[in-house]
């Protein structure tokens, strides 16, 4: 590496300071977005969990022949919905999720199960699109401003149709989820078929004020769309948290680099001053 002059070192320090301003600004923006995203997920969780309990209970009293989404079949093919981010600069947010998705695909394929992917988020679409995977659908720019709910509806309809038509025997959902306000991790959930409670029963336990089949169909649509929407909310909040932490670490590293290069600059400047003094002294001695 060629020796840098004090001027070059000064320019390098200024470049690091400029980068630090950017990373610090990104940290502040992510922190502001995180608060809003966390409010949304904590508001959505009680409704989502109660809706899941209702469907789980209802599945016990529904004839699978009449409602194929409640039918449990031997798993020969499955769909995996992978929710990643549209942007990077968020530490290991995307890479950890993609790694876990690949492990799940590998485990399924080793059992002779055909795996198809539905990718939500540009990072996942880019990664799996360059490799030998069976991709049903890929969406990007989903988290640009607000979560694109048309993607939620389209994905829910696709998965429902494939399961009802026996094109797949199970659907799994993998996304990053906030565990606490300061931590997240990839989570895998069974999306279809619906889990059933222990025991048997019939419709008699419920009273319907509308046509029974219509009610169940609407409830299933609501459940599928809302669970996908909640998973995207969780992923969005986790992304903002991961980016805030990553940018905070980058800002700290920039501070350390500025200190290190400032010491190097001071040393180089002292060497330059010493060299100039030696030249002056030698010139004076030569003139005597």
ZIJONOR-V768859 format. One record per residue. RES is the residue in one small letter. SS is DSSP state (H for helix, E for strand, C for the rest). OMEGA is omega in whole degrees, 0 to 359 (none if undefined). Layout:
# ZIJONOR-V768859
RES_SS_OMEGA + RES_SS_OMEGA
This chain:
# ZIJONOR-V768859
x_C_180 + x_C_181 + x_C_183 + x_C_176 + x_C_177 + x_H_179 + x_H_179 + x_H_179 + x_H_179 + x_H_178 + x_H_179 + x_H_178 + x_H_179 + x_H_177 + x_H_178 + x_H_178 + x_H_177 + x_H_177 + x_H_179 + x_H_178 + x_H_180 + x_H_181 + x_H_179 + x_H_178 + x_H_178 + x_H_177 + x_H_180 + x_H_179 + x_H_180 + x_H_179 + x_H_179 + x_H_179 + x_H_181 + x_H_181 + x_H_179 + x_H_181 + x_H_179 + x_H_176 + x_H_181 + x_H_183 + x_H_180 + x_H_174 + x_H_184 + x_H_186 + x_H_181 + x_H_179 + x_H_181 + x_H_181 + x_H_178 + x_H_178 + x_H_177 + x_H_179 + x_H_179 + x_H_179 + x_H_180 + x_H_177 + x_H_182 + x_H_181 + x_H_180 + x_H_187 + x_C_183 + x_C_177 + x_C_181 + x_C_179 + x_C_180 + x_C_182 + x_C_187 + x_H_180 + x_H_177 + x_H_181 + x_C_178 + x_C_183 + x_C_173 + x_C_187 + x_C_175 + x_C_177 + x_E_180 + x_E_176 + x_E_179 + x_E_177 + x_E_183 + x_E_182 + x_E_177 + x_C_180 + x_C_174 + x_C_184 + x_C_177 + x_C_181 + x_C_180 + x_C_178 + x_C_182 + x_C_184 + x_H_183 + x_H_185 + x_H_179 + x_H_180 + x_H_180 + x_H_179 + x_H_179 + x_H_178 + x_H_178 + x_H_178 + x_H_178 + x_H_178 + x_H_181 + x_H_180 + x_H_179 + x_H_182 + x_H_177 + x_H_177 + x_C_179 + x_C_181 + x_C_178 + x_E_184 + x_E_174 + x_E_186 + x_E_166 + x_E_189 + x_E_178 + x_E_184 + x_C_187 + x_H_183 + x_H_178 + x_H_180 + x_H_179 + x_H_184 + x_H_184 + x_H_179 + x_H_180 + x_C_183 + x_C_188 + x_C_177 + x_C_177 + x_C_184 + x_E_178 + x_E_184 + x_E_178 + x_E_180 + x_E_172 + x_C_183 + x_C_181 + x_C_186 + x_C_184 + x_C_177 + x_C_173 + x_C_177 + x_C_183 + x_C_185 + x_H_176 + x_H_175 + x_H_178 + x_H_182 + x_H_181 + x_H_179 + x_H_179 + x_H_179 + x_H_179 + x_H_182 + x_H_179 + x_H_181 + x_H_182 + x_H_180 + x_H_180 + x_H_181 + x_C_177 + x_C_173 + x_C_176 + x_C_183 + x_C_178 + x_E_177 + x_E_179 + x_E_182 + x_E_179 + x_E_180 + x_E_173 + x_E_183 + x_E_177 + x_E_178 + x_E_170 + x_E_179 + x_C_182 + x_C_177 + x_E_178 + x_E_176 + x_E_176 + x_E_181 + x_E_177 + x_E_179 + x_E_173 + x_E_183 + x_E_175 + x_E_2 + x_C_178 + x_C_177 + x_C_182 + x_C_174 + x_C_177 + x_C_178 + x_C_181 + x_C_179 + x_C_177 + x_C_183 + x_H_187 + x_H_181 + x_H_180 + x_C_173 + x_C_184 + x_C_176 + x_C_175 + x_C_179 + x_C_189 + x_H_182 + x_H_179 + x_H_180 + x_H_182 + x_H_180 + x_H_179 + x_H_180 + x_H_178 + x_H_178 + x_H_180 + x_H_181 + x_H_183 + x_H_181 + x_H_185 + x_H_179 + x_H_175 + x_H_180 + x_H_179 + x_H_179 + x_H_178 + x_H_175 + x_H_180 + x_H_180 + x_H_181 + x_H_179 + x_H_179 + x_H_179 + x_H_180 + x_H_179 + x_H_180 + x_H_180 + x_H_179 + x_H_179 + x_H_181 + x_H_180 + x_H_176 + x_H_177 + x_H_179 + x_H_178 + x_H_178 + x_H_179 + x_H_178 + x_H_177 + x_H_180 + x_H_179 + x_H_178 + x_H_179 + x_H_181 + x_H_182 + x_H_175 + x_H_175 + x_H_178 + x_H_179 + x_H_180 + x_H_179 + x_H_180 + x_H_179 + x_H_178 + x_H_178 + x_H_180 + x_H_179 + x_H_179 + x_H_180 + x_H_178 + x_H_179 + x_H_179 + x_H_179 + x_H_180 + x_H_182 + x_H_179 + x_H_178 + x_H_177 + x_H_180 + x_H_181 + x_H_182 + x_H_181 + x_C_none
